[in-house]
Structure formats: C-alpha cells, structure tokens
Amino acid sequence: MNSIHDDTCPSFEDTLEMVGRRWTGSVLQAAAQGARRFGEYRAMIDGISDRLLSQRLKELEAAGLIERTVIPTTPVQIRYQLAPDGQALVNALLPLAQWSMHRSGHRGARRVPAST
C-alpha cells in the first residue's frame, strides 16, 4: 500500500489515535515481551501510574489487542498478553520505531544550540 485511501481513513485515524495515547506504546512494548501481571507491567514501565496503566490495559483489551486471563489461584492472578491483532499491530509498528530511532539520530545532529 503506497497511499491511504478514503475508505481506510476512519480506521487508520482510530488506530493512530489509540496508539498515540500516552503510555500505549510502552504497554504494547511490554506486552510484546510475553504475558505479564499488572505489577510486572508497572515495574517495566517507569513512571506510569496504576490508574493510567489500568486504563490503558482496559482500552487495549476492549480494542481486542490485549487478552486478559484470570488464573483461579489463591489469590487470583490476572495476566495480560497480546492478542493476535495486538501482535500484528506491534509488528506493523516496528518499522515506525526503527524510523523514529534513525530520525532521532539525525535530529540530534541538526539541533541549534540555545543562545544565552
């Protein structure tokens, strides 16, 4: 696909909106490393609040990108992992991440020192 057609724009815009929310990329990146419990996500994502992590996990689950599994132990354990569509999204985002890393190297070289 070399262009974004009118019939894909709403879906594309919705996806960009969801992925562009604060911390969503970090949650997806952590989920791409395997099934995790809530506390493990919190430990992996420096600076995210419990409330925001919970909100992002619920949003990604509602979108069908994260699967929530309840393990009937004492106490109950809940694990979150990428759903197949979530894995496909992560795979689609990898070239963007690579582009971003490449671009940040170029930007750093072009920065103009702040004048005093």
VMD Tcl script that draws the C-alpha trace (Angstrom):
set ca {
  {0.00 0.00 0.00}
  {1.51 3.29 -1.10}
  {-1.28 5.61 0.00}
  {-4.09 5.88 2.50}
  {-7.41 5.60 0.70}
  {-10.57 7.39 1.79}
  {-12.26 4.13 2.81}
  {-9.44 3.27 5.27}
  {-9.08 6.73 6.83}
  {-11.54 6.31 9.73}
  {-9.99 3.01 10.77}
  {-6.48 4.38 10.27}
  {-7.27 7.54 12.25}
  {-8.81 5.49 15.08}
  {-5.69 3.32 15.24}
  {-3.37 6.33 15.26}
  {-5.46 7.95 17.99}
  {-5.30 4.83 20.17}
  {-1.59 4.17 19.62}
  {-0.79 7.85 20.14}
  {-2.26 7.97 23.64}
  {0.26 8.45 26.38}
  {1.84 5.17 27.55}
  {0.06 2.97 24.99}
  {3.31 2.30 23.11}
  {5.06 1.35 26.35}
  {2.25 -1.01 27.34}
  {2.31 -2.66 23.90}
  {6.09 -2.96 24.06}
  {5.91 -4.64 27.48}
  {3.12 -6.95 26.31}
  {5.20 -7.95 23.29}
  {7.70 -9.48 25.72}
  {5.16 -12.03 26.97}
  {2.25 -12.49 29.36}
  {2.57 -10.31 32.44}
  {0.77 -9.49 35.64}
  {-0.22 -5.92 36.43}
  {2.69 -5.36 38.83}
  {5.15 -6.61 36.23}
  {3.87 -4.06 33.73}
  {4.16 -1.33 36.35}
  {7.76 -2.34 37.07}
  {8.65 -2.42 33.36}
  {7.10 0.96 32.54}
  {8.92 3.57 34.58}
  {6.72 6.50 35.56}
  {3.26 5.14 34.72}
  {0.62 5.43 37.44}
  {-1.54 2.48 38.49}
  {-4.65 4.32 37.33}
  {-3.26 5.05 33.87}
  {-1.86 1.54 33.42}
  {-5.22 0.07 34.37}
  {-6.98 2.42 31.95}
  {-4.63 1.56 29.05}
  {-4.93 -2.18 29.67}
  {-8.75 -1.89 29.67}
  {-8.72 0.17 26.45}
  {-6.39 -2.25 24.69}
  {-8.49 -5.19 25.88}
  {-11.69 -3.52 24.62}
  {-9.99 -2.95 21.26}
  {-9.10 -6.65 21.05}
  {-5.35 -6.02 21.25}
  {-4.73 -7.39 24.75}
  {-6.16 -10.57 26.25}
  {-6.88 -10.73 29.97}
  {-6.67 -14.17 31.58}
  {-7.88 -14.91 35.11}
  {-5.94 -17.73 36.78}
  {-8.02 -19.27 39.59}
  {-5.38 -19.46 42.30}
  {-5.33 -18.08 45.81}
  {-5.02 -15.17 45.47}
  {-6.45 -14.87 41.96}
  {-3.86 -13.96 39.34}
  {-4.63 -11.92 36.26}
  {-2.30 -11.97 33.28}
  {-2.33 -9.74 30.24}
  {-0.83 -10.69 26.90}
  {-1.01 -9.57 23.31}
  {-3.95 -10.88 21.32}
  {-3.22 -11.85 17.70}
  {-4.37 -8.40 16.50}
  {-2.11 -6.80 19.12}
  {0.86 -8.79 17.85}
  {0.01 -7.74 14.30}
  {-0.09 -4.09 15.44}
  {3.27 -4.40 17.20}
  {4.72 -5.94 14.03}
  {3.28 -3.06 12.00}
  {4.78 -0.51 14.42}
  {8.32 -1.95 14.27}
  {9.26 -0.09 11.07}
  {7.92 3.13 12.62}
  {10.05 2.54 15.72}
  {13.10 1.95 13.55}
  {12.35 5.10 11.53}
  {11.94 7.06 14.75}
  {15.29 5.88 16.12}
  {17.00 6.71 12.83}
  {15.34 10.12 12.73}
  {16.24 10.98 16.32}
  {19.89 10.46 15.41}
  {19.54 12.96 12.58}
  {17.64 15.46 14.69}
  {20.32 15.47 17.36}
  {22.93 16.37 14.74}
  {20.84 19.28 13.47}
  {19.98 20.89 16.80}
  {20.89 24.50 17.13}
  {22.46 25.35 20.50}
  {20.30 27.60 22.65}
  {21.58 31.16 22.76}
  {22.29 32.75 26.10}
}
mol new
graphics top color blue
foreach p $ca { graphics top sphere $p radius 0.5 }
foreach p [lrange $ca 0 end-1] q [lrange $ca 1 end] { graphics top cylinder $p $q radius 0.2 }
display resetview
